[in-house]
Amino acid sequence: MNRTFFNRQQIFAMGFVCLLILSFSYHAQAKVSVVSMFADHMVLQRQMSVPVWG
């Protein structure tokens, strides 16, 4: 009983779709930066709690 789940054309189509997904995901980049509230020269007071949400 020699069964194949996918024929050659289906395997080629799945490979092509995977290649397309990988090529599009390569160009998707996130420009992540820290909010200016956490930048240099930030002033905090001693013994005071700093609430941060997010």
N, C-alpha and C positions, 0 to 999 in steps of 0.2 A: 504494500500500500504506500505508494510514493505520492504524497500530497504536497503541493507547494501553495503557500498562503498568498504570495504575491507573484505576479508575472514580471517579466523584465521591464515592460513599459511602466508599470506601477512603481517599481523600485526606482527607475530613472526619474519619474515625476516627483516622488517623495524626496529624493536627493536634491533635485532642482529647487524644490520649495525650501528645504533646509538651508541650502546655499543662499537663497534670496533672504531668508530671515536673518542669517548670520551677517550678510553684507549690509542690511539695513540697521542692525543693532550696532555695528561697528561705528556708524556715523551718529548714533544717538548718544550725546554726551550731556551731562548735567554740569552747569556752571555753579558750583557750590561755593558760597563765601560766608564768612562770619558776619553777623549783624554788627553794625557800627557801635552798638552798646557794649560789645565785648572787645573793642579795639584797644590799641595802645593808649596809655595815659588815662586809664579808667580810674576813677577816684572812689574808694570805698571807706566807710567809717568803721572803726573797731567796735566790736561787741554789738554790731547791728546785723540783723538777718537781711538777706538779699533775696526777695521773692523773684523767682524766674519761672515764667509759664511757657509752655510750648511743647 
